[in-house]
Amino acid sequence: MADLPLDAQRRLRSATAVRGGWGRYPRATMSAWRPESPEDAAALLLRADGPLLPVGGLRSYGDQALLTGGGAIRMLRLNRFLALDTATPAVECEAGVTFGELLEVLAPHGLSVPVSPGTRFVTLGGAIANDVHGKNHDRFGAVGAHLDWIDLLLVSGEVRRLTPSGTPELFAATLGGCGLTGLILRARLRLQRTSQAVEVRYSRHDNLEALMAALVEARNAASYSVAWLDAVAAGARLGRGVLETAEPAADTDGPRASDRWLALPFDLPGGLLNRWTVGAFNALYYRRIPVGGRTRRLPLARFLYPLDAIGGWNRLYGRAGFHQFQCVLPEATAPTGLARILERVTASGRASFLAVLKTLGAEGAGHLSFPRPGFTLALDIPRRPGSLELLAALERLTLEHEGRVYLAKDSALSAESVPVMYPRLPAFRRVLAEVDPEARLQSDMARRLGLRGGG
Ligand SMILES: Cc1cc2nc3c(=O)[nH]c(=O)nc-3n(C[C@H](O)[C@H](O)[C@H](O)COP(=O)(O)OP(=O)(O)OC[C@H]3O[C@@H](n4cnc5c(N)ncnc54)[C@H](O)[C@@H]3O)c2cc1C
């Protein structure tokens, strides 16, 4: 980089540090560059000597946004709003804009994003690179279904405007493409007109069968649906949980989201979350909902991002960090498959108190999009001796039930499973061979899972 003009070098400032994803495992020593303009980003791509990877809010859990020995291109300063079309409605913005920033800018216009992941710190670029889904996938699909175009900076320095019909292969490889096709600079996202508050209905269900039946009933009837599941309860109570469904509130003003977000300033001792403490917490959490259910009005942001209420909640699991496992199983195999997965988790004694069950609708448009019709289960698994064996068992169960594991959350999948779970991997690899034949863009996940192929 020594040949870059001095002011560009100062702007881009790189620091080498040990970093982890949101699960804080695994970790990687890598440098980070912070471009402030597309020109800075192009200069980096053209002049860096080692491998690079675009990264956003670092909210993927495992090693997807890590690159040992390479350079991360942090996109957070490329966060300008370019145009707001209130008629369509749609927004054009740079890829470093976060969902929190989107909501803030759109709310005064009575607008919102049609699809949102579960934290406001995800960037638009990161959301596209995983084709993220929200609590309304049955009705709205994933984020890729709402994009008019994406501007992609290729490693050659060329910027291409991708559309689903004009550049179908590169569009499908970039959507859910884990940052490997190029740097997403800008995109145009269609929006929805909505109230900034929701009426949330909570109901509790005694076991997995009842919870799944309630989700099926809600998937097309409610605007949003999601279930929290007690992943410690076993036997007759296996898979009991609380279903949340939500509808936009009638008046558009609604209560404003409170700015009082709490933060966890230190790591909790690793052993604090064990099957007894989590079991007690889960039982209380379950019983706080009366048998007949209850209704509450919440600001939209509070409903979409409940975990953001505790900043740095990933420190709950101590310094060792945690894995997140998220799979989707098809409708037909989900009842037995999910029961077997939960039995395996409860038998392991590993307490997961963040366990979420949702339904998913149509298959995603990206070659490596995660969504497909069925049920998706997400579990936190504290990192302790034996957790990798547990994850390997969950991977086998997912395969046996014809499901797939979500790459955004993964830190442990084996390379052999990827082509089975993601049958469009060969098409993805063909695009990479064309746009980045020298593999200038890399990640620890791409290396671990052999996403590029060719050994
Ligand atoms: C609390 C929490 C809740 C979540 N809930 C959901 C959910 O409900 N649904 C869901 O689908 N996901 C969910 N996720 C996962 C999250 O949405 C994805 O991991 C998302 O990709 C993270 O975006 P990011 O900006 O943090 O990107 P990073 O984690 O920094 O990077 C993720 C990937 O995006 C690529 N990338 C980032 N920016 C760019 C860019 N500008 N150009 C090209 N590639 C880029 C990176 O190379 C990497 O492959 C959740 C994560 C957390 C922590």
The ligand as an SDF file (V2000), in Angstrom:
LIG
                    3D

 53 58  0  0  0  0  0  0  0  0999 V2000
  -28.4660  -11.0060   17.2220 C   0  0  0  0  0  0  0  0  0  0  0  0
  -28.4540  -11.4410   15.7840 C   0  0  0  0  0  0  0  0  0  0  0  0
  -29.6470  -11.7240   15.1710 C   0  0  0  0  0  0  0  0  0  0  0  0
  -29.6560  -12.1380   13.8220 C   0  0  0  0  0  0  0  0  0  0  0  0
  -30.8550  -12.4010   13.2510 N   0  0  0  0  0  0  0  0  0  0  0  0
  -30.9070  -12.8160   11.9860 C   0  0  0  0  0  0  0  0  0  0  0  0
  -32.1530  -13.0760   11.3480 C   0  0  0  0  0  0  0  0  0  0  0  0
  -33.2180  -12.9310   11.9560 O   0  0  0  0  0  0  0  0  0  0  0  0
  -32.1480  -13.4820   10.0460 N   0  0  0  0  0  0  0  0  0  0  0  0
  -30.9840  -13.6310    9.3490 C   0  0  0  0  0  0  0  0  0  0  0  0
  -31.0560  -13.9970    8.1690 O   0  0  0  0  0  0  0  0  0  0  0  0
  -29.7790  -13.3820    9.9150 N   0  0  0  0  0  0  0  0  0  0  0  0
  -29.7120  -12.9820   11.2100 C   0  0  0  0  0  0  0  0  0  0  0  0
  -28.5060  -12.7150   11.7840 N   0  0  0  0  0  0  0  0  0  0  0  0
  -27.2830  -12.8960   10.9820 C   0  0  0  0  0  0  0  0  0  0  0  0
  -26.8950  -11.5930   10.2550 C   0  0  0  0  0  0  0  0  0  0  0  0
  -28.0270  -11.0130    9.6570 O   0  0  0  0  0  0  0  0  0  0  0  0
  -25.9060  -11.9250    9.1300 C   0  0  0  0  0  0  0  0  0  0  0  0
  -24.7840  -12.5950    9.6390 O   0  0  0  0  0  0  0  0  0  0  0  0
  -25.4520  -10.6640    8.3720 C   0  0  0  0  0  0  0  0  0  0  0  0
  -24.7680  -11.0830    7.2200 O   0  0  0  0  0  0  0  0  0  0  0  0
  -24.5310   -9.7950    9.2090 C   0  0  0  0  0  0  0  0  0  0  0  0
  -24.2570   -8.5960    8.5060 O   0  0  0  0  0  0  0  0  0  0  0  0
  -23.0210   -7.6690    8.8760 P   0  0  0  0  0  0  0  0  0  0  0  0
  -23.2310   -6.3500    8.2800 O   0  0  0  0  0  0  0  0  0  0  0  0
  -22.7810   -7.7280   10.3440 O   0  0  0  0  0  0  0  0  0  0  0  0
  -21.8510   -8.4070    8.0750 O   0  0  0  0  0  0  0  0  0  0  0  0
  -20.5600   -9.1840    8.5680 P   0  0  0  0  0  0  0  0  0  0  0  0
  -20.9110  -10.1250    9.6570 O   0  0  0  0  0  0  0  0  0  0  0  0
  -19.4630   -8.2270    8.8140 O   0  0  0  0  0  0  0  0  0  0  0  0
  -20.2660  -10.0360    7.2480 O   0  0  0  0  0  0  0  0  0  0  0  0
  -21.1270  -11.0790    6.8870 C   0  0  0  0  0  0  0  0  0  0  0  0
  -20.8780  -11.4640    5.4270 C   0  0  0  0  0  0  0  0  0  0  0  0
  -21.2400  -10.3840    4.5990 O   0  0  0  0  0  0  0  0  0  0  0  0
  -20.1670  -10.0330    3.7440 C   0  0  0  0  0  0  0  0  0  0  0  0
  -20.2500   -8.5820    3.5330 N   0  0  0  0  0  0  0  0  0  0  0  0
  -20.4700   -7.6170    4.4530 C   0  0  0  0  0  0  0  0  0  0  0  0
  -20.5370   -6.4180    3.8570 N   0  0  0  0  0  0  0  0  0  0  0  0
  -20.3510   -6.6210    2.5390 C   0  0  0  0  0  0  0  0  0  0  0  0
  -20.2980   -5.7760    1.3920 C   0  0  0  0  0  0  0  0  0  0  0  0
  -20.4890   -4.4500    1.4860 N   0  0  0  0  0  0  0  0  0  0  0  0
  -20.0620   -6.3320    0.1850 N   0  0  0  0  0  0  0  0  0  0  0  0
  -19.9070   -7.6740    0.0630 C   0  0  0  0  0  0  0  0  0  0  0  0
  -19.9700   -8.5160    1.1040 N   0  0  0  0  0  0  0  0  0  0  0  0
  -20.1750   -7.9980    2.3190 C   0  0  0  0  0  0  0  0  0  0  0  0
  -18.9260  -10.4780    4.4830 C   0  0  0  0  0  0  0  0  0  0  0  0
  -17.8620  -10.7300    3.5960 O   0  0  0  0  0  0  0  0  0  0  0  0
  -19.4150  -11.7490    5.1440 C   0  0  0  0  0  0  0  0  0  0  0  0
  -19.3580  -12.8090    4.2390 O   0  0  0  0  0  0  0  0  0  0  0  0
  -28.4410  -12.2770   13.1030 C   0  0  0  0  0  0  0  0  0  0  0  0
  -27.2260  -11.9770   13.7420 C   0  0  0  0  0  0  0  0  0  0  0  0
  -27.2290  -11.5660   15.0630 C   0  0  0  0  0  0  0  0  0  0  0  0
  -25.9220  -11.2380   15.7480 C   0  0  0  0  0  0  0  0  0  0  0  0
  1  2  1  0
  2  3  1  0
  2 52  2  0
  3  4  2  0
  4  5  1  0
  4 50  1  0
  5  6  2  0
  6  7  1  0
  6 13  1  0
  7  8  2  0
  7  9  1  0
  9 10  1  0
 10 11  2  0
 10 12  1  0
 12 13  2  0
 13 14  1  0
 14 15  1  0
 14 50  1  0
 15 16  1  0
 16 17  1  0
 16 18  1  0
 18 19  1  0
 18 20  1  0
 20 21  1  0
 20 22  1  0
 22 23  1  0
 23 24  1  0
 24 25  2  0
 24 26  1  0
 24 27  1  0
 27 28  1  0
 28 29  2  0
 28 30  1  0
 28 31  1  0
 31 32  1  0
 32 33  1  0
 33 34  1  0
 33 48  1  0
 34 35  1  0
 35 36  1  0
 35 46  1  0
 36 37  1  0
 36 45  1  0
 37 38  2  0
 38 39  1  0
 39 40  1  0
 39 45  2  0
 40 41  1  0
 40 42  2  0
 42 43  1  0
 43 44  2  0
 44 45  1  0
 46 47  1  0
 46 48  1  0
 48 49  1  0
 50 51  2  0
 51 52  1  0
 52 53  1  0
M  END
$$$$
